[in-house]
C-alpha cells in the first residue's frame, strides 16, 4: 500500500521505516525540515536500536521518502498514519492542536484530489472525545461522511523506546478502532507477516486501551517505589522482598516495572496520567489511585534530593540523563528534573550519557532539554571517567556492560547512588542503593 505518516517523532519514524520494510511505499510528513532532510537521505532522525539499518535498507529500495507538504503526501497515498504529538495543556489535559490541524489538512487534501476512499489511522494518544472531534473535523474538511469516501481508525501504538523496532515486529497486541468495514479491511493488510493477537473494536475502546496500559504501567512503577521507600526506612532490602512478590505468576501480575527504582518519566506515562485525570475532572469521576500516582512520583525525586543536597554543595555526577537507557529522549526525564533542582541549589553538576548529543537532538526533545537545562552543553562530557573523577556524589541511572564498569576507577571518598540496581556496582566504594 501507499502510506503517508504524519509526524516523524519516535512513533512516526519507526513506523515509516518498518512499514517500508514490510513492502509498503511510505511518505513521511513533518514540519521540521531537519527530520525530513535526514529521512530523505536514508538517515534516522532518532536513536533506536536497529533503526538505522532498516532505514538505509528501505531508502535504498526506494520505498521511503519525506516531505513537509500534507497535500502532496495525501495525493500520493491511499491511507495516512497520524503520529503527531499530543502534549499536555497547562491544566494537564491533552493538547489536540496538532491533531486538529493535521485532520483539517488531510481532509482538505482528500477533497481536493477527490480520493475514492481514504483511511486515517491515528496512532497519537488522546481521550475518546478527541477521536470524535477528529472525525468531525475530517468530515467537515473533506465534505464526506465516515464510511462514505473516508474512514477513521484509532490505532494505538505499544512501542517502548529503546526496543521500538523489536516491539513493532513482535507487538504484545494490535488494536484497531475502526468506523467502518472498509477501513477494517485495509487494517488487515497493514502488517503482513506479523503474528499478534488483533482486536477490532470501537475508536473509543481502542483509545482507552492505551490509557489503561499506560496508567497501569505508571501504577506499577509507583507501587514498587513506595514499597522500596518503606523498606529502606526499616533497613530491609526491598529487592529481596520484590523478588518473591514478582515470582507469583498466578494472579497474572507482570514483573516489569515492579522492581523499585527511580521516578517514572518520558513522553508517555506523565502525559497520559495528566490526560486521564483531566478527563476525570471533566466528568466528575473520582480516580484517587491515579491522582495519587501523580502526587507520589515527585516524592521519589525529593527523596533522592534529600540524600544529595548539603550545605557544602558537593559536585554531583550524572551517569544517564535520558529517561531510559539506550535512547536520547530527555522529555520529562526525572533525572533532568533532578539536575534542574541541584543546579538551583548551587551544586556543580557534570553529566555523561553515551547516547546523548546536543547536536543531534531535534524537535520537542531539543526544546525540552534546553528549556529545562539552558546550559546543558556546558554540563555534558563525552568521557564517563571524567565525570567519576570530578564528582563527589555520582547518580547512576543507566546501565553499561560489565567490561565498561570494570574499567572505571572509583574513589574511596565518593558516594555512588544507584537508582536502578546494577549488580556490577554493589562492591564499589561508597555504594548507596536507592531502596536496597
PyMOL commands that set and color helices and strands:
alter all, ss='L'
color gray80, all
select helices_A, chain A and resi 10-21+33-40+51-60+70-75+97-113+128-142+164-169+181-187+203-233+238-247+269-282+288-308+334-344+358-360+363-372+376-379+384-390+402-407+423-425
alter helices_A, ss='H'
color red, helices_A
select strands_A, chain A and resi 2-6+25-29+64-67+79-82+118-122+145-146+149-154+174-178+198-201+316-319+349-352+393-396+415-418+431-433
alter strands_A, ss='S'
color yellow, strands_A
deselect
rebuild
show_as cartoon
